[in-house]
Amino acid sequence: MIYNFSNKTVIVTGASKGIGKAIALAFGLEGANVVATARSLIELNETVNCIRKNKGTGVAITGDLGNPNDIKRIVKETKKQFGTIDILINNAAIIHPKIDTVDFEDEVWVNVLNVNLTGAFLITKYVLPSMIKQSGGKIINISSIGGRKGARGRSAYRVTKAGLISLTETWAAELHEHNINVNAICPGGTDTEGYRSAFNSKGKQDDPKLMDPKEIAEVALFLSSEKSSAITGAAVDSFGTGNPLFA
């Protein structure tokens, strides 16, 4: 193991696929107690079974990050099973196709903001008392390069990712006195199911420069480890070979 998260408990939201699944599997390999959350129990069980096959500890807790009652239950069940919550990965997100504002359905806008931003805010709020009590913790928000700049047809998604960067800075300022580090990761294009669906893409087959979700998981491991103790309030751009500076 490069990192040792033995006796550490991590909640990973949106852990049924894509970046969230890769992060959950990575923490499992590093010895953490992994609480994987998402809406689909079938897909969550696939994640947890992979963790257990590698002799890790994984638990699936279904929940909709757009539902405050589900969020409270996820936190309550985690504390009941493991006692503490040491790391929170706010990854759950809805990616919508390109839609101009004039054509954007009200329900879609509300749903994207509820899951991507309000859900992250609320689960962090409910996790914080445990972290503050134990005087330590790590919170990682999975933002996006899309959080750095608006773009046509990407209104709801990008505004939530920008919001996560702002919350990262806010929470870092509020929580440093409690030894809680808060950082964000801003991936470039990543070959996930959500990306393929939103952009009608075949992933790396269409664009070899797309990131592999495992690459983002490695960044999350570092930012969740003691090796990153000097870093808080940062938004780490993770482009890989897709970095526009290399174009």
matplotlib code that plots the C-alpha trace (Angstrom):
import matplotlib.pyplot as plt

x = [0.0, 1.2, -1.1, -2.4, -6.0, -6.5, -9.1, -10.2, -13.8, -14.6, -17.9, -17.9, -21.0, -21.8, -19.8, -21.7, -19.8, -17.2, -14.9, -16.8, -16.4, -12.7, -12.2, -14.1, -12.1, -8.8, -9.7, -10.6, -7.2, -5.6, -7.3, -10.2, -13.7, -15.5, -19.1, -20.3, -23.4, -25.6, -29.1, -28.7, -28.2, -27.3, -24.4, -23.4, -23.1, -20.8, -18.5, -18.6, -18.1, -15.0, -13.7, -14.4, -12.8, -9.6, -10.0, -11.2, -14.1, -17.0, -20.6, -23.3, -25.9, -28.4, -29.6, -30.5, -28.3, -31.3, -33.2, -32.1, -33.7, -31.6, -28.5, -29.1, -29.7, -26.4, -24.5, -26.4, -25.8, -22.1, -21.6, -23.6, -21.4, -18.0, -18.3, -16.4, -16.2, -12.7, -13.0, -15.8, -15.6, -18.4, -18.5, -22.2, -23.2, -25.7, -24.3, -26.8, -26.5, -25.8, -29.0, -29.3, -31.0, -34.1, -34.8, -33.7, -36.5, -37.1, -37.1, -33.7, -32.2, -33.5, -32.5, -28.9, -28.4, -30.0, -27.7, -24.5, -24.4, -27.0, -26.5, -22.7, -23.5, -25.9, -23.9, -20.9, -23.0, -24.1, -20.7, -18.9, -20.0, -18.2, -15.0, -15.0, -15.4, -12.4, -10.4, -9.6, -10.8, -10.5, -13.2, -12.6, -15.0, -15.0, -15.5, -14.5, -12.5, -16.0, -16.1, -13.5, -15.5, -19.0, -19.8, -22.8, -25.4, -23.6, -25.3, -26.5, -23.6, -20.9, -22.5, -22.6, -19.0, -18.1, -20.1, -18.1, -14.8, -16.3, -17.5, -14.1, -12.5, -15.3, -15.1, -11.3, -11.5, -14.1, -12.5, -8.7, -8.9, -10.4, -7.6, -10.0, -8.6, -10.9, -9.8, -11.3, -10.3, -11.0, -10.8, -10.6, -12.5, -12.7, -13.8, -16.9, -20.4, -21.8, -19.4, -20.1, -23.9, -23.8, -21.5, -22.7, -19.1, -17.3, -14.8, -11.1, -12.0, -13.1, -10.6, -7.4, -6.6, -9.5, -8.5, -9.0, -11.1, -8.3, -6.0, -8.5, -8.7, -4.9, -5.3, -8.1, -6.0, -3.1, -5.4, -7.0, -3.7, -1.4, 1.1, -1.2, -1.4, 0.0, -2.8, -6.3, -8.6, -7.0, -8.7, -6.4, -6.6, -6.2, -6.0, -3.5, -2.4, -5.6, -4.1, -4.8, -1.2, 0.0, -2.1]
y = [0.0, 3.5, 5.0, 3.4, 4.3, 1.4, 2.4, 5.3, 5.6, 7.3, 8.1, 8.3, 9.7, 8.7, 5.5, 3.3, 4.2, 6.5, 8.6, 7.7, 4.0, 4.4, 6.4, 3.8, 0.9, 2.8, 3.5, -0.1, -1.2, 1.2, -0.3, 2.1, 1.3, 2.4, 3.5, 3.7, 5.6, 6.1, 5.5, 2.1, -0.8, -3.2, -1.0, -0.1, -3.8, -4.3, -1.6, -3.1, -6.7, -5.5, -4.0, -7.2, -9.4, -7.5, -8.1, -4.6, -3.4, -2.0, -1.1, 0.0, 2.5, 3.7, 7.2, 10.2, 13.2, 15.3, 14.1, 15.6, 12.7, 10.2, 12.3, 12.2, 8.5, 7.8, 9.7, 8.1, 4.6, 5.2, 6.4, 3.5, 0.9, 2.5, 5.1, 7.9, 9.6, 10.6, 11.4, 12.6, 12.5, 14.7, 13.2, 12.6, 14.6, 14.8, 15.7, 17.1, 17.4, 20.8, 22.8, 26.5, 28.4, 29.2, 25.5, 24.3, 22.5, 23.9, 20.4, 19.5, 22.8, 22.2, 18.5, 19.2, 21.9, 19.7, 16.8, 18.4, 21.4, 21.3, 17.6, 18.2, 21.1, 19.1, 15.9, 17.9, 19.8, 16.5, 14.9, 17.9, 17.5, 14.1, 15.5, 18.5, 16.3, 14.2, 17.3, 16.1, 15.1, 15.4, 16.7, 16.4, 18.0, 16.6, 19.8, 20.0, 22.1, 23.2, 25.0, 27.4, 28.9, 29.0, 27.5, 27.4, 24.9, 23.8, 26.2, 24.0, 21.6, 24.3, 26.6, 23.7, 22.9, 26.5, 26.5, 23.5, 25.4, 28.3, 26.0, 24.4, 27.8, 28.7, 25.4, 25.5, 28.9, 27.7, 24.4, 24.8, 25.4, 22.0, 20.3, 19.6, 20.0, 20.8, 20.6, 20.2, 18.3, 19.7, 16.9, 17.6, 15.3, 11.8, 8.6, 7.9, 6.6, 10.1, 11.7, 9.2, 9.7, 13.5, 13.9, 10.9, 9.7, 6.3, 7.6, 7.0, 5.4, 8.9, 10.9, 9.2, 12.2, 11.6, 10.9, 7.4, 7.6, 5.8, 8.9, 11.1, 8.5, 8.8, 12.5, 11.9, 9.4, 12.0, 14.8, 12.5, 11.4, 12.9, 13.7, 16.5, 18.1, 21.5, 21.7, 23.1, 25.4, 24.4, 23.4, 21.0, 21.0, 17.4, 17.4, 14.7, 14.9, 16.8, 19.9, 22.8, 24.0, 21.0, 21.7]
z = [0.0, -0.9, 1.7, 4.8, 5.7, 8.2, 10.8, 8.7, 7.5, 4.2, 2.6, -1.2, -2.8, -6.4, -5.9, -8.3, -11.4, -12.9, -10.7, -7.6, -8.1, -8.9, -5.7, -3.6, -5.0, -4.4, -0.7, -0.3, -1.5, 0.9, 4.0, 4.6, 5.7, 2.6, 2.7, -0.9, -1.6, -4.7, -5.8, -7.5, -5.1, -7.9, -9.1, -5.5, -4.7, -7.7, -6.2, -2.7, -4.0, -5.8, -2.6, -0.6, -3.3, -2.7, 1.1, 1.8, 3.9, 2.0, 2.8, 0.4, 1.6, -1.0, -1.0, -3.2, -2.6, -3.7, -0.6, 2.7, 4.6, 2.7, 3.4, 7.1, 7.0, 5.2, 7.8, 10.7, 9.4, 8.8, 12.3, 13.6, 11.8, 12.1, 14.9, 13.1, 9.7, 8.8, 5.1, 2.9, -0.9, -2.4, -5.9, -6.7, -9.8, -12.6, -16.0, -18.5, -22.3, -23.8, -23.4, -23.9, -21.1, -23.1, -23.5, -20.1, -18.2, -14.7, -13.1, -14.7, -13.3, -9.8, -9.8, -11.0, -8.3, -5.6, -6.2, -7.3, -4.9, -2.2, -1.6, -1.1, 1.2, 3.4, 3.7, 4.7, 7.2, 8.8, 8.8, 10.3, 14.0, 14.0, 12.4, 14.7, 17.8, 16.8, 15.8, 12.3, 8.9, 5.2, 2.7, -1.0, -3.4, -7.0, -9.0, -12.7, -15.1, -16.1, -12.7, -13.8, -16.7, -18.1, -21.5, -23.8, -22.9, -19.7, -17.3, -14.5, -14.4, -14.5, -12.0, -9.5, -10.1, -9.6, -6.4, -5.1, -5.6, -3.6, -0.8, -0.7, 0.1, 2.5, 4.5, 4.5, 6.2, 8.7, 9.6, 9.7, 13.4, 13.8, 11.8, 8.9, 5.5, 2.6, -1.1, -4.5, -7.6, -11.0, -13.5, -17.2, -19.6, -18.0, -19.5, -17.4, -18.2, -17.5, -19.9, -22.6, -22.2, -22.0, -25.0, -27.1, -26.9, -27.0, -24.5, -25.1, -28.4, -29.6, -27.6, -26.3, -24.2, -21.8, -18.2, -16.7, -13.5, -11.7, -12.2, -10.4, -7.6, -7.1, -6.5, -4.1, -2.1, -1.8, -0.7, 1.9, 3.3, 6.0, 3.2, 2.1, 5.5, 4.2, 1.6, 2.3, 0.4, -2.9, -6.2, -8.0, -11.8, -13.1, -16.9, -17.7, -21.3, -22.1, -20.4, -22.8, -22.1, -24.0, -27.1]

ax = plt.figure().add_subplot(projection="3d")
ax.plot(x, y, z, "-o")
ax.set_aspect("equal")
plt.show()
